[in-house]
């Protein structure tokens, strides 16, 4: 479960590659590919185990000039999906 204090971190054994302006993730364990749009790719970059969800939301909100409430819901949904796919681990929940 992810909340505002969680610090998501990319799981090892997930490779990234940029192709045609899209960030592509490859889960080496499952063999699955995932493509991320610009905003999702930025959220993925910030998943380093140091930034908390609140911090990620603040940065995305400032960078894309969007309301933090909307960004929070979208970021949480993306992070939960990545967690379900076992691409992220969560620290400090």
C-alpha positions in Angstrom: 0.0 0.0 0.0 1.3 3.4 -0.9 0.5 6.6 0.9 1.9 10.2 1.0 4.9 9.2 3.2 5.9 6.2 1.1 9.2 6.3 -0.7 8.9 4.3 -3.9 12.1 2.8 -5.4 12.6 1.1 -8.8 13.2 -2.6 -8.4 16.4 -4.0 -9.6 16.3 -6.0 -12.8 14.1 -3.5 -14.6 15.8 -2.0 -17.6 14.9 1.3 -19.2 15.3 2.5 -22.8 14.0 5.6 -24.5 12.6 4.9 -27.9 10.7 7.5 -30.1 10.3 9.8 -27.1 8.7 7.1 -25.0 10.4 5.5 -22.0 10.2 1.7 -22.2 10.6 -0.5 -19.2 11.6 -4.2 -19.4 11.1 -6.5 -16.5 13.9 -8.9 -16.8 12.3 -11.4 -14.5 8.8 -11.5 -16.1 9.9 -10.5 -19.7 7.1 -7.8 -19.8 7.5 -4.5 -21.6 5.9 -1.3 -20.4 5.8 2.1 -22.2 5.5 5.3 -20.2 4.3 8.7 -21.4 6.2 11.9 -20.5 4.7 12.5 -17.1 4.8 8.8 -16.1 8.4 8.7 -17.2 9.2 11.7 -15.0 7.5 10.0 -12.0 9.5 6.9 -12.7 12.7 8.9 -12.7 11.8 10.2 -9.2 11.2 6.8 -7.8 14.7 6.5 -6.2 13.8 5.6 -2.6 14.8 9.2 -1.6 11.7 11.1 -2.8 8.4 10.5 -0.9 5.1 10.5 -2.7 4.4 14.0 -1.4 7.7 15.3 -2.8 7.1 13.6 -6.2 3.6 15.2 -6.4 5.0 18.7 -5.5 7.7 18.4 -8.2 5.3 17.1 -10.9 2.8 19.8 -10.0 5.4 22.5 -10.3 6.9 21.2 -13.5 3.6 20.7 -15.3 1.7 23.6 -13.6 -1.2 21.4 -12.6 -3.2 21.2 -9.3 -1.5 19.1 -6.7 -4.8 17.3 -5.8 -5.2 16.0 -9.4 -1.5 15.1 -9.6 -1.7 13.3 -6.3 -4.5 11.0 -7.5 -2.7 10.3 -10.8 0.7 9.7 -9.3 -0.8 7.3 -6.6 -2.7 5.4 -9.3 0.5 5.1 -11.4 2.6 4.0 -8.4 0.0 1.4 -7.3 0.0 0.0 -10.9 3.8 -0.2 -10.9 3.7 -1.8 -7.5 1.1 -4.4 -8.7 3.4 -5.2 -11.6 6.3 -5.6 -9.2 8.4 -2.9 -10.8 8.6 -0.8 -7.6 9.2 -1.5 -4.0 8.1 0.9 -1.3 10.1 2.1 1.7 9.0 4.1 4.7 5.3 3.5 4.4 
